[in-house]
Amino acid sequence: MRKASLAGLILAAWAQIATAETTLQIGYLKVVEPAPPTLSNLDPVPEDRGLAGARLGLADNNTTGKFLGQSYTLIETQIDAGDDHVAAARDLLAQTPYLLLDATAPVQLAIADLPEAAQALLFNTSAGDTALRNGDCRANLLHTLPSVAMRTDALAQVFVQKRWSDIVMITGTYPADLAYAAAIKTSLRKFGLKLSGEKTWAFDADMRRNAAQEVPLFTQDFGDYDALVVADEVDDFGRYILYNTWNARPVTGSEGLSALTWSPVIEQWGAAQLQSRFNDQSARPMRPQDYAAWAAVRTLGEAVTRTNAADSDTLRDYILSDAFELAGFKGRPLTFRDWNGQLRQPIAVAHPRALVAQAPLDGFLHQTNELDTLGLDRPESTCEAYK
């Protein structure tokens, strides 16, 4: 009798969940920026970069949601950089308070400051600008893409572990290159390392023909050093630095040994299963922006499942609470920093063929969470919006 009664209660509970269906619409706004001219087009950017990750996250949410009376839909909007991104955002916000933003930092700030977005929950899946997590933070803008500072801190931890204390750097001329170089300098200071030389790459010559002659001469006056950092975030010249330097030293940064949000070489912690599902869906490897978009959609799915709610205030409060955890296939639960909205996550340090390390590395301790050794920690942040 007791068993029958318990079974009846369970069936009744499931029936109640099934009838109280929760539906969540998620918007995805992609603002396509023109790609800068580079020396090689060997690595074309997929047209669905980022969006493919959101689609996989949606499929994952619906796989779980169908047993819990939850359903998720994705509204996809793509515009060119010269189009009216404010109008596009307003159109999406009229349909849902949940938006994934694949756009530059200025565009994301303009959207976050819209009156229509005041009660919205926005996810930055594309901009690594540290300022978005610092003085330019917004209370309605969370970040699933790691900041540039998180990536450069991860690389600096590897330098410390390997006792590469004397660093030189070659920096490109694009804004993303300069931002990466600035973050590297901050990370080196943070971990007690030295930048003993820096040069700007401003060659107009075709390095596909001249790299073996030009790069040794360009790097000769660096003298002796432990590792060379390449700040080439647009994939312009970095590939031609490898194996062409005057001194045979490790090449790191944007090329060679790199700190990455995600990489096809990550296979542990169940990641191979995520990689396989993404490849089956999109017929290509998962890229960092794909992972960030997947994590954003899965964050919403996890919050809806745990709270059984669909309003933005409830979901935001839960996402920023100590109770929230996201299984992100990175070896430890992912959580959000409640002082600037950044998703805490390990950073892979890898080359194109294998994972070398995952930061934070052993020995880099923190009073509350070792993941906060990467990027802006609470005492360093000037973000006021979350207080």
N, C-alpha and C positions, 0 to 999 in steps of 0.2 A: 504493500500500500504506500509506504514511504517513497519507494523508488518511483512508483507511478505518479505520485503527487509531485515529486521533484522534476520528473520529466515533463509533466504538464506545465509547471512553472517556467521551465526553460523554453518550451515551445511558445508559451504565451509572451515571454519576454522578446523572443526573436520575432514573433508576429508583430509586436508593438513597434520594434525597431524598423521592420520592413515597411509598415504602413506610414511611419513618420519619416518620409523620405526627405533627405537634405540635398539640394541642388546648388552647386557652386559654379558660377561662370568666372573664368579667368581671362583677362585680356593680355595680348602680347603686342607691344608696339615696337616695331623695328624701324629705325631711321637710318637709311643706308648712306654712309659717308663715302665719297670717292676715294679709291685706294691710291696712295702715293706711288709715283713711278719708282720702280726698283730695278736692280741690275738683272734679276732673273725672275721668271714666272714658273719655276719648278714646283712651287707650293701654292697653287691657286686657293683662294679662300672659298669654301663651299657657300653657295647661295643660302642654304638653310642653316648656316652656323648659328647656334643658339636656339633657334626655333625647333630644330630637331630634338634637342634636349628637353624642351618644354613638352613636345609631343610624347616623348617617352615617359616623362613624369606624369602626364595626363593618363596614359595607358596604365601605369602602375597604380595611380590613385583609383581608377575605375575598376581595376582587378580586385583590389581590396574593398572598394566601396559597394560593389554589387552585393556583398554579403551583409552589409550594414545599412542598406537603404540610402546610400550616398551615390550621387552622380556628378561628374565634372565635365565641363565643356570648355573649349579654348576658342577665343575670338582672335583671329590673326589679322593684324593691320601692318602693312609695310608701305613706307613713303620714302621719297628721296630727301636728301639733306636740305634742299631748297624749298621743300613743300612746307605747309603750315602744320608743324608738329603740335601746336597748342590746340588747333581745331581737331586734329586726329585724336589727341588725348581726351578732349572733352567728349567726343563721340563715344569713346570707350567707357569713360567714367559715367556716362549716362546709362550704361548697361551693367556695369559692375564696379565695385570699389577695389577690385584686386587686379593690379596691372604689373606685368613684367616689362621692364624698360631696357631695350637694347639700343642705346643711344649714348652720345657724349655727355660728359658731366654738365655742361651748361644747359643742354636740352633737358636733362633729368631735373635739374633745379627749377627750371621754368615750369615744368609740369607739376613738381611737388608743391610749388607755391600757388597753384591755381586754387581759387575758392572751392571749386568742385572736388579737389583732392584733399580737402582738410580732414575728412574722415576716412580717406582711402588708405589702403595698404599697398605701397609700391615696392618693387624689388629691383634693385640695380644688378643686372646680370652681365654688364659689359664694361663698366668704367672702373679702373683700378686707382683712380686719383685718391691720394691720401686725404686731400682737403675735404672730400665728401664724407669722410669719417671723422673729421676734425672740425675746424671752424665753420665749414659750409654744410654741416650735417643738417638733416631735417627729420623730425619725429615720425613722419609718415613714410620714410625711405629706408628700407633695410637693404643689406648688401650680401648677396650670396657669392659674388666674385671676390676673391681675396684682394686686398689692397696691394699696390706695388711694394709697399713697405713690408708686408708679410712675406712676400717672395724674396726680397733682398735680405731680410733678416734670416730667413732659412738658409740662404747661400752663405751668409756670414758665419752662421753656426758651423757649417761644414768647413769653412776656412779655419776656424778656431780648432776644430777637432783634428784637422790634418796638419795643423801648425803652419799654415800658409799665412804668414803675418805681413808679408811685403807684397802689396797688390798694385798693379798698374791697370789702366783702363783706356779703351778706345771708345769714343762717343760719337754717334751719328748726329745729324743736324735737325732731325724732325722733333717736334714737341714731345712725342712719346719717348724718344731716345733721351732727351734732356731730363725728363721726369724720372726715368729709370736711373740715369747717372746720379741725379740728386739723391734718390733713395739709397743707392749704393753707398754714397758718401756718409749719409746718416747712419746706415747700418754698420759701416766700418768703425765709425766713432763709438757707436753704442757697444760694440763688442771688443773695443780696444785694439783694432787693427789699423794699419797705416796704408794710405794711398800715396805712393811715392812718385807716381807719374801719370799724366793724362794727356791724351792727344785727341784732336777732333778729326774725324774721317770726312773729308770734303773732296774726294776724288771724283772727277768726271770721266775718267778713263774706264774702259770696259775690262773689269777685273777677270772676266771669264778667260781672257787671253793673257793678261799681264800680272795676275796675282803672284805668281812664282818669282817675278822680278821686283814688283813694287812693295809687297808686304814685308819681306825681310828688311829692306832699306827703311821702311816706315817705322818698324819696331826696333831697329838696331840700337838707337840711343836710349831705349828704356834701360839698358844695362842688365844687371842681374835682378831677378825678382822671383816670387814664388808662384804667382798665378796672374793671368791676364783676364780682366772682365771686358766683355764686349757689350756695349749699350746700343743695341740695334733692334728695337722693338717692332720695326716694320719689315724685318727680314730683307734688308737691302744688301749689306756687304759682309755680314758676319760669317757666312759660309766660306768666304775666301780667306779669312784669317787663320782658320784651322790648318795646322801642319805647314804653314808658310812663315811663321814668326822666326826672327833671327835666332832667338834662344828657344830650345825645345821646352816649353812650359805648358801647364794646363790652360786651356781656354774655357772660360766660364761666362755666365751671364745670359744674354739673349741667345747665345750659341754655345755648343759644346755641352758642358755640364750646367744644366739650367734648373732653376727652381720653378715648379709648375703647379698650377691648380689641379690639372689632370693630365694623364698621358696614357697612350696605349700600352706602355710597359708596366703599368700597375696591375698586378694580377692577384695579390694577396687579399685577405679579408673579404672574400666573396666578390672582389672587383671583376674577376674574369667573367662572372655571370652577367654583371651590368654591361661590360664591354661587348659581350656576345649579343645580348638583347639589342643594344644600340646598333651594332653592325647589321644585325638582321633587319632592323627597321630602316636604316638609312644608307646601308651599303658603303659605309666609310667608318673610320675610327672616330671615337668621341673626342672632342676638343675641349679646352678649358671653358669656353663660353657655353658649350652644350651642357657641361656638368653644372655650371652655375644656374642655368635655366632649369635643368632637371631638379636641382636642389630647391629652387624657389617653389616650383609646383608641388614637390613632395612635402615641403614645409607646410604649405596650406592644407594638403591632404592629411598630414599627421595631426595638425591642430584641429581640424574638423572632426577627425576620428576620436580624439581624446576629449574634446569638449562637447561634442554633439551639437555644435552651434555653427552658424554661418554668418554672424554679424562681425564687422571688422574690429570693433572694440574688444569683443571677447577673444577673438583670434589673436589680435596683437598682444593683449595682456598675457595670454598663454604662451605665445612664441617667445616673448622676452622674459618669461619666468624661469625659475630653477627647475620646474617640472618638465620643461620641453627638452626633448632629445630627438635628433634625426640620425637614423642609421644611414651613413653616407659612404659605406664601403671604403673607409680610410683607416680602419683599425681602432677607432674610438668614437663615441657619440659626438655629434656636432651640436653646438648650442650657440645662441646669439648673445653678444655682449650687450648688456642693458644700458651701457653708457653711450653707444654710438650706432647700434644696429648692425654691427658686422658679425657675420657667421664665423665662429671659431672653427678652424679646420686644420689638420696637418697639411704640410706642403711637401710634395714630392721633389726630391733633388735627383735628377736623372739625365742620362744622355739618350739619344734616340733608340738605343738598343736594349737598355736595362735600367732598372731602378737602382740607384746608388745608396740613397739614404732617405729617410723621411723625418722632417723637422716637425716639432722640436726634438732635437737629439738628446740622448742620455746625458745627464750632467747639467743641463740648462733648466734650472729650477725656478719655481714661482710660488709665491705664498698662497695662491688660491687655485690657479689653473695653469699648467705648463704651456698650454696653447697660447696664453697671453704673453709669452716671450716673443711672439711673432706679431709685428705691427704695433699699432698704438695701444699701450696699456692705459688703464684708467687714469693714473696720475699724469700721464703725458697728454691726454686728450683735452682739447679745449671745446669740445662739443657741449653746448648748453641745452639743446633741444630735448634731451632725454631726462633732464633733471626736474 
